[in-house]
Amino acid sequence: MATVALGFLSLLIWLLALQDQVYAYGDLVVDTAPTTPRPYVLPNLKGEAVDFGGLIIRTLVSNITSSGALSILSINTGPSPLSIVHSHKQVETFYSIKGSVQVFHNTNQGRELQANDFALLAPGNNHTYRFNDLDFQLTLCMAPGGIEDLFTAAGTPYNSSAPYDPEDQSQLNVTKVLELFPRYGITPAPYNTINLDWTNGTTDDGLATWHVANQTLPNNSVTPYFVSSNRGPKYLQRKTGQVVSLLASGKQTNDKLTVATIATKPGSQPAAVKFDVHQAFQVTEGQLHLEINGEIVTLIFGDLAFIPEGTNFSYWSRVGFTKFAAWSAGSGLADSLIMKGEEWSDAVWPA
């Protein structure tokens, strides 16, 4: 009898140890990012959250989940003061999905990011930001990953379903944050001067292009830059009716990251595809269907799907217009669509 009980206990321990890996027969939808690189869907405003001086930071893809390749975080907040000016060793990208934020590069360059605007904060460049809106949401991606550990160490747990707490009076422990910075490759720049002389959401260098003309991406990985909504390089895959707006490629990220938005027309479920890199998709408009291992999940605004390398998946939409942001730790779906597509000047496919 004791032998049977011991055998049962051993089996139970083994099953518990494998629970993160056994996803083929379980739900893709989770409340927090798993601790292993397995497929999942995280609904909007879900994920492990901390209050970082009034900013509510949710981990969508953790360093552990992506095997160290990247971290993807969601930030919700209302108006907030200017953050600490700093630089770091990682590639950092901002993709605004709601509201507005002022982002400052070095001493004299800045833009106000609104929905679907993008910023790349290149390694070694001083930068900071100031949130302006009463209901703001931003998706932040850093490569390599690990930045969520800083926010966890310096913040406090946040368990509400509210995007953020407008009555929150907590103050960030700046001394503690500065002490933690070196551990995460971050260097503060407290004496950096910020240019606050803006017109139409931009410093002078962006007046001719910001939200009014196309912007090009730099040909190196050391130049910070901004891209306003639908104004970056675009490519059309005519057969499937998909428009890819490239925001960052390996050229701008030293082969660490590709960032793009993908707009797609309605259609039926296509054949599955797979890639050799970790990827994440976040819906910003419409409705996206995703199938992995026979399980179909429907994503709407703010929902994020993580797809590990080597995972077969298919995606499609049945509504009139669907758009999602795509991050990949290398050459992924967006790169594949661009290779098979044609240069395009519009944000939608032809009729």
Protein Blocks (a to p, Z undefined) as FASTA:
>chain_A
ZZmmmmmmmmmmmmmmmmmmmmmlmcfbdfbdcfbdcdddddehiajdddeehiacddfb
dfklnnomaccddddddddddddddddfbdcddddfedjddddehjlbccdddehiacdd
dehiacddddfbfbdcdddddddehjlmmmmmmmccdfbfbfbafkbcbdcdfklmmmmm
mmnopacdfkbccdfbdgehiafklmmmgopaccdddfbfkbccdddehiaccdddfkno
pacddfbdfklnoopaccddddddddddddddddfbdcddddfehjddddeehiacddde
hiacdddehiacddddfbfbdcdddddebjdfklmmmmmmccdfbfbdcZZ
